[in-house]
Amino acid sequence: MAEASTDVINRYLEDAIAAEKSFETQLQGFSKEGDNEAVKAAFHQHALETRRQYERLTARLESLGGSTSTAKSILAHLFNLSPRTAQIGHDKEERTTQNLIMAFAVENSELAMYQALISVAEAAGDTETAALAREIQTEEKRTADKVWSLLTPASLEAFHRVAIQPAATNPRTAAL
């Protein structure tokens, strides 16, 4: 038995809503970590944008007769913890770099998620959902580009803190 196209679109919207809500929480945390003010400000700004995306997606889902999925939100928050394991073995000074790496990965994942939503919505003839997904996808691409531009300076700053400055102040390693 075939599903109604609205049910399929609603499911994709639920996925996007859960992902945005989860990432908003993660971004808020990132905005409080490290001491690179430009990166912290970028994370804070994107957390606000992500909140607006969540609200727009939720409004669209509700206009289609759907509602957010508590189960998907819980799962998204649980999976949100797994990227933190990638930070094991890194110095505190490298946290900003690790956060930027995770953010870049998430942004690109969201680009793909929105492409799938656009495709499904267009196939179902839902131009309003497709347009919303395309708008948000553009915002995610802009953010991915911004995160990418911050990555090299942040990683070099961390490198200098953990490898170069300590060696210069330590008489044993200064000669190396």
WOKA-V403911 format. One record per residue. N is the residue number from 1. RES is the residue in three letters. SS is DSSP state (2 for helix, 1 for strand, 0 for the rest). PSI is psi in radians with two decimals (* if undefined). NEAR is the number of other ideal C-beta (glycine too) atoms within 10 Angstrom. Layout:
# WOKA-V403911
n->N res->RES ss->SS psi->PSI near->NEAR
n->N res->RES ss->SS psi->PSI near->NEAR
This chain:
# WOKA-V403911
n->1 res->MET ss->0 psi->2.22 near->2
n->2 res->ALA ss->0 psi->2.57 near->6
n->3 res->GLU ss->0 psi->2.69 near->9
n->4 res->ALA ss->0 psi->2.50 near->9
n->5 res->SER ss->2 psi->-0.57 near->14
n->6 res->THR ss->2 psi->-0.64 near->14
n->7 res->ASP ss->2 psi->-0.70 near->12
n->8 res->VAL ss->2 psi->-0.81 near->16
n->9 res->ILE ss->2 psi->-0.75 near->23
n->10 res->ASN ss->2 psi->-0.70 near->21
n->11 res->ARG ss->2 psi->-0.74 near->17
n->12 res->TYR ss->2 psi->-0.69 near->21
n->13 res->LEU ss->2 psi->-0.73 near->25
n->14 res->GLU ss->2 psi->-0.73 near->20
n->15 res->ASP ss->2 psi->-0.81 near->17
n->16 res->ALA ss->2 psi->-0.71 near->25
n->17 res->ILE ss->2 psi->-0.81 near->25
n->18 res->ALA ss->2 psi->-0.73 near->23
n->19 res->ALA ss->2 psi->-0.79 near->24
n->20 res->GLU ss->2 psi->-0.72 near->24
n->21 res->LYS ss->2 psi->-0.75 near->21
n->22 res->SER ss->2 psi->-0.78 near->23
n->23 res->PHE ss->2 psi->-0.55 near->25
n->24 res->GLU ss->2 psi->-0.78 near->19
n->25 res->THR ss->2 psi->-0.77 near->14
n->26 res->GLN ss->2 psi->-0.73 near->21
n->27 res->LEU ss->2 psi->-0.68 near->23
n->28 res->GLN ss->2 psi->-0.72 near->16
n->29 res->GLY ss->2 psi->-0.78 near->14
n->30 res->PHE ss->2 psi->-0.64 near->24
n->31 res->SER ss->0 psi->-0.18 near->19
n->32 res->LYS ss->0 psi->-0.01 near->9
n->33 res->GLU ss->0 psi->2.63 near->15
n->34 res->GLY ss->0 psi->-3.11 near->22
n->35 res->ASP ss->0 psi->0.26 near->12
n->36 res->ASN ss->0 psi->1.80 near->20
n->37 res->GLU ss->2 psi->-0.61 near->8
n->38 res->ALA ss->2 psi->-0.73 near->11
n->39 res->VAL ss->2 psi->-0.77 near->24
n->40 res->LYS ss->2 psi->-0.74 near->17
n->41 res->ALA ss->2 psi->-0.70 near->11
n->42 res->ALA ss->2 psi->-0.74 near->21
n->43 res->PHE ss->2 psi->-0.74 near->25
n->44 res->HIS ss->2 psi->-0.80 near->15
n->45 res->GLN ss->2 psi->-0.73 near->14
n->46 res->HIS ss->2 psi->-0.51 near->25
n->47 res->ALA ss->2 psi->-0.71 near->18
n->48 res->LEU ss->2 psi->-0.76 near->13
n->49 res->GLU ss->2 psi->-0.71 near->18
n->50 res->THR ss->2 psi->-0.67 near->26
n->51 res->ARG ss->2 psi->-0.77 near->15
n->52 res->ARG ss->2 psi->-0.65 near->13
n->53 res->GLN ss->2 psi->-0.78 near->25
n->54 res->TYR ss->2 psi->-0.81 near->21
n->55 res->GLU ss->2 psi->-0.73 near->12
n->56 res->ARG ss->2 psi->-0.73 near->15
n->57 res->LEU ss->2 psi->-0.73 near->26
n->58 res->THR ss->2 psi->-0.75 near->19
n->59 res->ALA ss->2 psi->-0.71 near->11
n->60 res->ARG ss->2 psi->-0.78 near->22
n->61 res->LEU ss->2 psi->-0.80 near->22
n->62 res->GLU ss->2 psi->-0.63 near->13
n->63 res->SER ss->2 psi->-0.39 near->10
n->64 res->LEU ss->0 psi->0.07 near->16
n->65 res->GLY ss->0 psi->0.13 near->9
n->66 res->GLY ss->0 psi->3.09 near->18
n->67 res->SER ss->0 psi->2.78 near->12
n->68 res->THR ss->0 psi->2.67 near->17
n->69 res->SER ss->0 psi->1.99 near->18
n->70 res->THR ss->2 psi->-0.71 near->9
n->71 res->ALA ss->2 psi->-0.76 near->10
n->72 res->LYS ss->2 psi->-0.65 near->18
n->73 res->SER ss->2 psi->-0.74 near->16
n->74 res->ILE ss->2 psi->-0.80 near->12
n->75 res->LEU ss->2 psi->-0.71 near->13
n->76 res->ALA ss->2 psi->-0.70 near->19
n->77 res->HIS ss->2 psi->-0.62 near->14
n->78 res->LEU ss->2 psi->-0.79 near->10
n->79 res->PHE ss->2 psi->-0.39 near->12
n->80 res->ASN ss->2 psi->-0.45 near->18
n->81 res->LEU ss->0 psi->-0.46 near->10
n->82 res->SER ss->2 psi->-0.63 near->9
n->83 res->PRO ss->2 psi->-0.39 near->16
n->84 res->ARG ss->2 psi->-0.46 near->13
n->85 res->THR ss->2 psi->-0.42 near->8
n->86 res->ALA ss->2 psi->-0.31 near->12
n->87 res->GLN ss->2 psi->-0.16 near->16
n->88 res->ILE ss->0 psi->2.31 near->7
n->89 res->GLY ss->0 psi->-0.05 near->7
n->90 res->HIS ss->0 psi->2.52 near->13
n->91 res->ASP ss->0 psi->2.75 near->14
n->92 res->LYS ss->2 psi->-0.62 near->13
n->93 res->GLU ss->2 psi->-0.33 near->18
n->94 res->GLU ss->2 psi->0.01 near->20
n->95 res->ARG ss->2 psi->-0.75 near->18
n->96 res->THR ss->2 psi->-0.76 near->25
n->97 res->THR ss->2 psi->-0.78 near->25
n->98 res->GLN ss->2 psi->-0.68 near->22
n->99 res->ASN ss->2 psi->-0.70 near->27
n->100 res->LEU ss->2 psi->-0.69 near->25
n->101 res->ILE ss->2 psi->-0.82 near->18
n->102 res->MET ss->2 psi->-0.73 near->20
n->103 res->ALA ss->2 psi->-0.72 near->26
n->104 res->PHE ss->2 psi->-0.73 near->18
n->105 res->ALA ss->2 psi->-0.77 near->14
n->106 res->VAL ss->2 psi->-0.78 near->23
n->107 res->GLU ss->2 psi->-0.76 near->21
n->108 res->ASN ss->2 psi->-0.58 near->15
n->109 res->SER ss->2 psi->-0.72 near->14
n->110 res->GLU ss->2 psi->-0.63 near->23
n->111 res->LEU ss->2 psi->-0.78 near->16
n->112 res->ALA ss->2 psi->-0.72 near->11
n->113 res->MET ss->2 psi->-0.78 near->20
n->114 res->TYR ss->2 psi->-0.56 near->25
n->115 res->GLN ss->2 psi->-0.73 near->13
n->116 res->ALA ss->2 psi->-0.75 near->13
n->117 res->LEU ss->2 psi->-0.74 near->25
n->118 res->ILE ss->2 psi->-0.82 near->19
n->119 res->SER ss->2 psi->-0.80 near->13
n->120 res->VAL ss->2 psi->-0.79 near->19
n->121 res->ALA ss->2 psi->-0.76 near->24
n->122 res->GLU ss->2 psi->-0.72 near->15
n->123 res->ALA ss->2 psi->-0.56 near->12
n->124 res->ALA ss->2 psi->-0.09 near->15
n->125 res->GLY ss->0 psi->0.30 near->9
n->126 res->ASP ss->0 psi->1.46 near->20
n->127 res->THR ss->2 psi->-0.50 near->10
n->128 res->GLU ss->2 psi->-0.78 near->11
n->129 res->THR ss->2 psi->-0.70 near->25
n->130 res->ALA ss->2 psi->-0.73 near->20
n->131 res->ALA ss->2 psi->-0.73 near->14
n->132 res->LEU ss->2 psi->-0.82 near->22
n->133 res->ALA ss->2 psi->-0.68 near->27
n->134 res->ARG ss->2 psi->-0.72 near->15
n->135 res->GLU ss->2 psi->-0.82 near->13
n->136 res->ILE ss->2 psi->-0.67 near->25
n->137 res->GLN ss->2 psi->-0.70 near->18
n->138 res->THR ss->2 psi->-0.74 near->12
n->139 res->GLU ss->2 psi->-0.73 near->17
n->140 res->GLU ss->2 psi->-0.66 near->25
n->141 res->LYS ss->2 psi->-0.74 near->15
n->142 res->ARG ss->2 psi->-0.73 near->13
n->143 res->THR ss->2 psi->-0.72 near->22
n->144 res->ALA ss->2 psi->-0.73 near->19
n->145 res->ASP ss->2 psi->-0.71 near->12
n->146 res->LYS ss->2 psi->-0.79 near->16
n->147 res->VAL ss->2 psi->-0.75 near->24
n->148 res->TRP ss->2 psi->-0.73 near->14
n->149 res->SER ss->2 psi->-0.41 near->11
n->150 res->LEU ss->2 psi->-0.33 near->21
n->151 res->LEU ss->2 psi->-0.88 near->17
n->152 res->THR ss->2 psi->-0.89 near->11
n->153 res->PRO ss->2 psi->-0.70 near->15
n->154 res->ALA ss->2 psi->-0.71 near->22
n->155 res->SER ss->2 psi->-0.63 near->16
n->156 res->LEU ss->2 psi->-0.69 near->12
n->157 res->GLU ss->2 psi->-0.77 near->18
n->158 res->ALA ss->2 psi->-0.75 near->21
n->159 res->PHE ss->2 psi->-0.81 near->14
n->160 res->HIS ss->2 psi->-0.62 near->13
n->161 res->ARG ss->2 psi->-0.69 near->15
n->162 res->VAL ss->2 psi->-0.42 near->15
n->163 res->ALA ss->2 psi->-0.73 near->13
n->164 res->ILE ss->2 psi->-0.93 near->11
n->165 res->GLN ss->2 psi->-0.81 near->12
n->166 res->PRO ss->2 psi->-0.67 near->14
n->167 res->ALA ss->2 psi->-0.66 near->13
n->168 res->ALA ss->2 psi->-0.50 near->11
n->169 res->THR ss->2 psi->-0.12 near->9
n->170 res->ASN ss->0 psi->2.00 near->11
n->171 res->PRO ss->2 psi->-0.53 near->7
n->172 res->ARG ss->2 psi->-0.67 near->7
n->173 res->THR ss->2 psi->-0.17 near->11
n->174 res->ALA ss->2 psi->-0.56 near->10
n->175 res->ALA ss->0 psi->-0.26 near->7
n->176 res->LEU ss->0 psi->* near->6
